[in-house]
Amino acid sequence: MPSRRDVLAGLSAAGAAGLAGCSGGSFSPGRDGSTEWPVPGYNVRGTNYARNAAAPRTKPSERWSAKTGLAVGRIVVADGAVLVPAADALYAFDVRSGDERWRVPLKPYGVAVADGVAFVTLRDEPAVVALATADGSEQWRTETAGQFGSAPLPAPTSDVVFAGDTTGRVTALSQQEGARRWSFDAFTGVYSLAARGERLYVGTTGGTAYELHASGDAVTPVWRRKIPGTVRGLAVQNDSVYVGAFGGGFLRLFGGAHAGRTAWHAPDAPTVTDAVVFTGESVLGADGGGVAAYDADSGSERWRWSADGSSAASAPAAAGDTLYVGVDGRLRAFELGGGTGVGPYRFGAQRWSYDVLPRCVAVADGAVFAAADDVHGSPGVVALE
């Protein structure tokens, strides 16, 4: 198994860029049944795509299910545990059996794991808390300027964890003791974070994207760019930043010396919640109207699967050749290439569906983990394999 640092920093290697007939690209099934999902976006780049992870491609069976409070943040899976941020507590379940390992009565917003520690941002108080993943014991707690609208993000190249709050303050804290290393004012509430090397990308509720040079002890702004809507998702690959904006579609921005210049804009892309999926060749998202995929280089639409818009979509997650998302009232698995066909007229796009509508999903350990309001009659989490 790769190291935790490798997983967190994991490069989402580019796949073949060309279309396969009328499909949305060429993908291979994942075969590694021991993968983790340690941060909400799978890795610090926010790709939401575990290329090598094994996951159910045909109708799954239930490995286990467990009761929780209402899920308020995205599931992460690390150190043999499934962590569920819920309205009443942060829950930890054994990844194989579903037995509850521990619960801590915080009111979490989001959680991310690195090196045996779960970093938690809170909804009811302006603080970041570090908990041991083994038993939930508190390691440190640091107060901040405001409450949180983003999950924390462990840095890929230093021993800090980034946190962005509703006042617009981005803070770097030491992973070991929670000491402040630096802070940066993004002016409006921070909603999205992603990183590549020493570059940190920030998306705000006021519709601004930033690139910061963030070393262990200092931060320097590189560029900022106005976005048409709240920045709901960020994914980073090499020198490109893929943005999902509320009501503003998808954008590809050039980073670094190109200072946030727009490479393309797809204004009709889904209004994503919390995440876009970046596979190296495609950018995908979902909303109540369905699922859509765009060419990562050109921004042209590759395929679309339409829903009636009667229910919101969850943040998506992808593994191998399959996309998992709660949409149109059910958890659904789609072929990443979109099957065959033209536009919304697809054959073979959907692999399977399951009768639960998740708030969030994650893929790890050969299974899909979904937190939903109704798992066998009450809020909970289910593992499908």
C-alpha positions in Angstrom: 0.0 0.0 0.0 1.4 3.5 -0.8 2.3 5.8 2.1 -0.3 8.2 3.5 1.8 11.1 2.2 1.7 9.5 -1.3 -2.0 9.1 -1.1 -2.6 12.6 0.0 -0.3 14.1 -2.6 -1.2 11.5 -5.2 -0.9 12.6 -8.8 -4.0 11.9 -10.8 -2.2 10.6 -13.8 -3.6 11.8 -17.1 -5.3 9.1 -19.1 -5.8 9.0 -22.9 -7.2 12.3 -24.1 -9.1 11.2 -27.1 -12.7 10.2 -27.4 -13.5 6.5 -27.8 -16.1 6.5 -30.5 -19.1 8.4 -29.2 -18.2 7.7 -25.5 -16.5 10.0 -23.0 -13.1 8.4 -22.9 -11.3 5.2 -22.1 -11.0 3.9 -18.5 -10.0 0.7 -16.8 -11.4 -1.0 -13.7 -9.6 -0.5 -10.5 -8.0 -3.6 -8.9 -6.6 -2.4 -5.6 -8.9 -3.5 -2.8 -6.8 -1.8 0.0 -7.2 1.8 -0.9 -8.2 4.7 1.4 -10.1 7.9 1.0 -8.3 10.1 3.6 -9.6 13.5 2.7 -13.0 14.6 1.3 -11.7 15.0 -2.2 -9.7 11.7 -2.1 -6.4 13.5 -2.4 -5.2 17.0 -1.7 -5.6 18.0 -5.3 -9.4 17.4 -4.9 -9.7 15.1 -7.9 -12.3 12.9 -6.2 -11.0 10.0 -8.3 -9.1 6.9 -7.1 -7.8 5.5 -10.4 -6.6 2.2 -9.1 -9.2 1.5 -6.4 -11.4 -1.5 -6.7 -15.1 -0.8 -6.3 -18.5 -2.5 -7.3 -19.1 -2.3 -11.0 -22.2 -4.5 -10.9 -25.2 -4.5 -8.5 -23.6 -4.5 -5.0 -24.5 -6.3 -1.8 -24.5 -4.7 1.7 -21.3 -5.3 3.7 -22.7 -3.5 6.7 -24.8 -0.5 7.8 -24.8 1.6 11.0 -26.9 4.4 12.5 -25.5 7.9 12.8 -26.9 11.4 13.2 -27.6 13.4 10.0 -24.5 13.6 7.9 -23.2 17.2 7.6 -19.8 16.6 6.0 -18.2 14.1 3.6 -17.1 10.7 4.6 -13.4 9.8 4.8 -11.8 6.4 5.1 -8.4 5.9 6.7 -6.5 3.8 9.2 -9.1 1.0 8.9 -11.9 3.4 9.9 -14.9 5.1 8.2 -15.3 8.6 9.7 -18.7 10.2 9.3 -19.2 13.9 10.3 -22.7 14.1 11.6 -24.9 16.7 13.3 -24.4 15.2 16.7 -20.9 13.7 16.6 -18.0 12.5 14.6 -18.4 8.7 14.2 -15.7 6.1 13.5 -16.7 2.6 12.3 -14.5 -0.3 11.5 -14.1 -0.4 7.7 -14.6 -4.2 7.5 -17.2 -5.0 10.2 -19.0 -1.7 10.7 -18.6 -2.0 14.4 -18.5 1.5 16.1 -14.9 2.2 17.2 -15.7 5.5 18.9 -17.7 8.7 18.6 -16.8 12.2 19.8 -19.7 14.5 20.6 -18.4 17.5 18.6 -20.4 19.3 15.9 -18.1 18.8 13.0 -18.2 20.5 9.6 -15.5 18.4 7.9 -12.7 16.0 8.6 -9.4 14.9 7.0 -6.9 12.4 8.1 -3.1 12.3 7.9 -0.5 10.2 9.8 -3.0 8.8 12.3 -4.7 12.1 13.1 -8.2 13.2 12.2 -8.3 17.0 11.8 -11.8 18.4 12.3 -13.3 21.8 11.6 -16.4 22.6 13.7 -19.8 24.2 13.0 -20.7 25.4 16.5 -17.5 27.1 17.6 -14.5 28.7 15.8 -11.9 25.9 16.3 -10.0 23.1 14.7 -9.6 19.9 16.7 -7.1 17.1 16.2 -8.2 13.6 17.2 -6.3 10.3 17.2 -7.9 8.0 14.6 -7.2 5.0 16.9 -9.5 6.0 19.7 -10.8 9.5 19.1 -8.7 11.1 21.9 -8.2 14.8 21.6 -4.6 15.8 20.6 -5.0 19.5 20.4 -7.6 22.2 19.9 -6.9 25.7 18.3 -9.4 28.5 18.2 -9.8 30.5 15.0 -11.3 33.7 13.8 -14.6 32.2 12.7 -16.7 29.1 12.2 -16.0 26.8 9.2 -17.4 26.4 5.7 -14.6 24.0 4.4 -13.1 20.8 5.6 -9.4 21.0 6.7 -6.7 20.0 4.2 -3.3 18.5 5.2 -0.5 20.0 3.2 1.2 17.7 0.8 4.8 19.0 1.3 4.9 20.3 4.9 3.7 19.4 8.4 0.8 21.9 8.4 -3.0 21.6 8.0 -4.9 24.3 6.2 -8.3 25.5 7.4 -10.6 28.2 5.9 -13.4 29.8 7.9 -16.6 31.8 7.3 -14.8 35.2 7.8 -12.5 34.5 4.8 -9.5 33.6 6.9 -7.2 30.8 5.7 -5.0 29.5 8.5 -2.0 27.1 8.5 -1.7 25.1 11.7 1.0 22.8 12.8 -0.2 19.2 12.5 1.7 18.2 15.7 0.5 20.8 18.2 -2.0 23.2 16.3 0.3 26.2 16.5 -0.5 28.9 13.9 2.1 29.2 11.2 0.5 31.9 9.0 -2.9 33.2 7.9 -4.3 34.8 4.8 -7.5 37.0 4.3 -9.6 35.9 1.3 -12.3 38.5 2.4 -15.4 36.2 2.0 -16.1 32.8 3.5 -13.8 30.0 2.4 -15.7 27.0 0.9 -13.1 25.0 -1.1 -9.4 24.1 -0.7 -7.0 22.1 -2.9 -3.2 21.9 -3.1 -0.3 20.9 -5.3 3.2 21.0 -4.0 3.6 24.4 -2.2 0.6 25.9 -4.1 -2.6 26.2 -2.2 -5.9 27.0 -4.1 -8.8 28.7 -2.3 -12.4 29.1 -3.4 -14.8 31.5 -1.6 -18.5 32.0 -1.2 -18.0 35.5 -2.7 -17.0 33.9 -6.0 -13.2 34.3 -6.0 -10.4 31.7 -6.6 -6.9 32.2 -5.3 -3.5 30.6 -5.9 -1.2 31.0 -2.9 2.4 30.0 -2.5 2.2 28.3 0.9 5.5 27.2 2.4 5.6 25.8 6.0 5.9 29.2 7.6 4.9 31.8 5.1 2.2 32.5 2.4 2.4 34.7 -0.7 -0.5 35.4 -3.0 0.2 34.4 -6.7 -3.1 35.4 -8.3 -6.8 35.8 -7.7 -9.7 35.5 -10.1 -13.4 36.4 -9.9 -15.6 33.4 -10.6 -19.3 33.6 -11.7 -20.7 32.1 -8.5 -19.7 30.5 -5.2 -16.7 28.2 -5.7 -18.2 24.8 -4.8 -15.4 22.5 -6.0 -11.7 22.8 -6.9 -9.5 20.1 -8.6 -5.9 20.7 -9.6 -3.7 19.0 -12.2 -0.3 20.2 -13.1 -0.7 23.9 -14.0 -4.5 23.8 -14.4 -7.3 24.5 -11.9 -10.8 23.1 -12.5 -13.5 25.1 -10.8 -17.2 24.2 -10.2 -19.2 27.3 -9.5 -22.7 27.5 -8.1 -24.8 28.6 -11.0 -21.7 29.4 -13.0 -20.8 26.0 -14.5 -17.2 24.7 -14.9 -14.1 26.6 -15.7 -10.5 25.6 -16.4 -8.0 28.2 -15.2 -4.3 28.3 -15.9 -2.2 28.6 -12.8 1.2 29.9 -12.0 2.6 32.5 -14.4 -0.6 32.5 -16.4 -2.3 34.2 -13.4 -5.6 32.5 -13.4 -6.4 33.1 -17.1 -9.4 31.2 -18.4 -8.7 28.2 -20.7 -12.4 27.4 -21.1 -15.8 28.0 -19.5 -18.7 25.6 -19.7 -21.6 27.7 -18.3 -24.2 24.9 -18.7 -22.3 22.4 -16.5 -24.1 21.1 -13.4 -24.4 23.2 -10.3 -22.2 21.0 -8.2 -22.3 20.4 -4.5 -18.9 20.3 -2.8 -16.9 18.6 -5.6 -16.0 18.0 -9.2 -14.4 14.8 -10.4 -11.2 15.1 -12.5 -9.9 11.9 -14.1 -7.1 13.4 -16.2 -9.1 13.4 -19.4 -12.6 14.4 -18.1 -14.2 16.7 -15.6 -17.5 15.5 -14.2 -20.2 16.8 -11.9 -23.8 16.3 -10.9 -26.8 18.2 -9.7 -30.6 17.5 -9.6 -30.7 17.7 -13.4 -28.3 14.8 -13.8 -24.7 14.0 -14.5 -22.4 15.5 -17.2 -18.8 15.0 -18.3 -16.6 17.6 -20.1 -13.3 17.2 -22.0 -10.6 18.4 -19.6 -8.5 20.0 -22.4 -11.2 21.7 -24.4 -14.3 22.0 -22.2 -16.5 20.4 -24.8 -19.3 18.2 -23.4 -18.6 14.5 -23.7 -21.8 13.0 -22.3 -24.8 13.7 -20.2 -27.3 11.7 -18.2 -30.5 13.6 -17.4 -32.7 13.5 -14.3 -35.9 15.2 -13.4 -34.4 17.6 -10.8 -36.8 16.5 -8.1 -33.9 15.7 -5.6 -30.5 17.2 -5.0 -27.4 15.4 -6.0 -24.6 14.3 -3.6 -21.0 15.1 -4.2 -19.7 12.5 -6.6 -16.8 10.1 -6.2 -15.1 7.9 -8.8 -12.9 4.9 -8.9 -11.4 2.9 -11.8 -13.9 3.2 -14.6 -17.0 4.1 -12.5 -18.6 7.2 -11.1 -20.7 7.0 -7.9 -23.2 9.7 -7.0 -26.6 10.1 -5.3 -28.9 11.5 -8.0 -32.6 11.2 -9.0 -33.5 9.6 -5.7 -31.0 6.8 -5.6 -27.3 6.0 -5.3 -26.2 5.4 -8.9 -23.1 4.0 -10.6 -22.2 5.3 -14.1 -19.6 4.2 -16.6 -17.0 7.1 -16.5 -17.0 7.1 -20.3 -20.7 7.5 -20.4 -21.5 4.4 -22.4 -22.3 5.0 -26.0 -24.6 7.5 -27.7 -24.8 11.2 -28.4 -25.5 13.9 -25.8 -28.3 12.9 -23.4 -29.1 9.8 -25.5 -26.9 7.2 -23.9 -26.8 3.4 -23.9 -25.0 1.7 -21.0 -24.1 4.8 -19.1 -25.7 3.6 -15.8 -24.2 0.4 -14.4 -26.5 0.0 -11.4 -28.6 1.8 -8.8 -29.3 1.2 -5.1 -32.3 2.3 -3.1 -30.7 4.9 -0.9 -30.2 8.6 -1.6 -26.8 9.6 -0.1 -25.7 12.9 1.1 -22.1 11.9 0.4 -20.1 8.9 -0.9 -16.5 7.6 -0.7 -14.7 4.7 -2.3 -12.2 2.6 -0.3 -11.3 -0.9 0.7 -13.1 -2.4 -2.4 -16.5 -0.8 -1.4 -18.6 2.3 -1.7 -19.6 4.0 1.6 -22.7 6.2 1.5 -24.1 8.4 4.3 -27.9 9.0 3.9 -30.9 10.3 5.8 -32.7 6.9 5.4 -30.6 3.8 5.8 -33.1 1.1 6.9 -35.4 3.8 8.3 -33.0 6.1 10.1 -29.9 8.3 9.3 -26.8 6.2 8.9 -24.0 4.9 6.7 -24.0 1.9 4.5 -21.0 0.0 3.0 -21.7 -1.7 -0.4 -19.4 -4.1 -2.2 
